[in-house]
């Protein structure tokens, strides 16, 4: 069965973006890029909330048309253009980006059906609101976090309104030269 994995860059004090949505604090270097590429290779379908989906939809297709795009950018743009994408939104009327499934209702049931399908894992990229919602329903099977050595003090938190204890198991961890920790936690089902 496929897992629902949350992949998120996070500050040491638990924020996924600055107050204005800024991401300039992420220690994104070649080593972290390699880790991100490794994670993407294990993705069956990226999952997004509406806001992140619309940002991706407006950005990645332009990379394919830009002659100044790097080889890595073009490779990722081709991947994201063709992979089945899943967007969760109650307000979007339709998803027009190539190969996108829009889920508006019955999210736990629809997610359960997707998990039963063969293939690689379903991975949430960014999308803090979707992440908060799925966490509240205990529907995240694993957390792939790149913990950056910075304190933001304010911003968009990774964890919000957590009401139930969720035991996790650290499955593996890598320390990068930049000080970023890449931690993979599995949700323990033996609560």
N, C-alpha and C positions, 0 to 999 in steps of 0.2 A: 504494500500500500504506500502511496506517495505521502510525503509529509508536507505540512504547511510550515515554512521556515521564514522567520523575520530576519532580513538582512538590513542592518542599519549602522551608520557611522554615528558615534555618540561621544560626547565629551565626558571627562572623568566625573563631572557632577551630574551627569544624566540627561543632558540636552541633545537633541538631534538637529537643532538649528538655532541660530541666534534669534533675538526678538523680531527682527525684520526678515527672518527666513535665511539669513546669511549662512553660507557654508564655507567661508574662507578660512575657518579655523581647522579644517580637516587636514591632517598631515599627509596629503596625497602626493606620494613620490613614486618612483619606479617600483619599489618593493611592494607598496600597498596596491599599486595598479596590478601587479602580478597576482596578488592575493584575490583582488576583485575579479580578475579574469578567470582564476581557478574556480571561484564561486559560481560565476556565470556558466561555466562549462557543465555544472551540475544542475542547472535550472531547466525544468520541463516547461513551465509557464511562469512568466513574471506576473505578479498581481499588483494592482495599483488602486488607490482611492481616486476619486475624480480629479482632485487638484494635481497630484503627481502625474496621473495619466495625461491630462491636458498639457502639462509642461513637456512631457516626453513626446507626445504626438506633435507638438509644435517645434520641437528641436531636432529629433533624430532624422526625420526625412530630409531636412535641410542639409545635413552632413553629406548625404549621398549626392547632392547637387553642387557641393562646394569643392572646387578643385584644390583648395588649400587644406582640406581635411587630411589628417594623418592616416596612415595605413590602419592603425589600431582603431581609430574613430570609425573609419569606413567598415571595418570588419564588424564592429559592434553595431553600427547602424544597420548593416545587412541582417545581422542576427535578429535584432529587435524588430525589424520590419517584417520578418518572415515567421518568427516564433508565434505560437498562440499566446496572446496577451489576454489578461482577464482584468476588467475594471468593475469595481463595485460602486454603484451610485444610485441613489434614489431620485436624483434630479436630472441626470443626463437622459435625453430622449433616445439617442442612438449613439453608437460608437462606430465611427467611419474609418478609423485607422485600420489598415490591412490586418486581417486575421485576429480581430478582437472580439471577445465574448463579453457582453454587458450583462451583469447580474444586478437586478434592482430589488428583488424580494427574496424571501426564504433563504437568506444567506447561509445559515448553518446546514440546511438540507442540500443546497446547491454545492457548497464546499465539500460536503461528505461525498456527493456523487463524483466530483472531480478527483478526490483522493482515491477513489476506487478504480479510476482509469489507469491503464498501464503508462509507464513513463517515469521521467525524472520528477524531482520535487517541485512543488508550487512555492514560489519565493516572493515575499512581499518586499518591494524595493521602496525605501522611504515610506511615504504615506502614513504619517503619524496618526491621523484620525482613524483610518482603517485599522491600523495596528492596535490602537486603544480599544476599538470596538471588538475586534477578534480576541484580544486579551480578556476583555470583560466576559466573554462567552467561553473562555478557556479553550480556544480553537487553534492555538499556536503550539506546534509540536517541537519546535526548536528555535533558538535565538542565535544567529550568527552576527556577533557584534564586533565592530572595530572600535576599540576604546582609545580615544585620542588623549594625549597628555596635555590637556588644557582645561581650565575651569572657566565656564562662560558666565556663571552667576545668574543669568536670566535667559529665557528663550522658550522653545517648544520642548516639553519634557518627553522622554521616551516612555516613562511609566506615568500614568495618570488615572486617578480614581480606581486604583487596584483595591478590590474589596475582599478577594479570597486569596489565601495563601496558595502559592503555586511552587511546589518543590522542583528544583532544577538540578541537573547533573552536568558538571563540566566534562564534556567528551574529549575536547582537545583545545590547546592554547598555543599560540605562536607569538613570540615577542619580536617585533621588527626593529631595525636599527634606529628608526625615528622615535622609538618609545611607544609606538602603537601596539596595543595588545589585540590580537585577533582571537576571540574566544567563541567557542561553539558549545552552547548549552542545550541539552535535551530536556524536555519536560518529563518529569518522572511520573509515571502512571501508577506507581505503587504507593500513592498517598495514603 
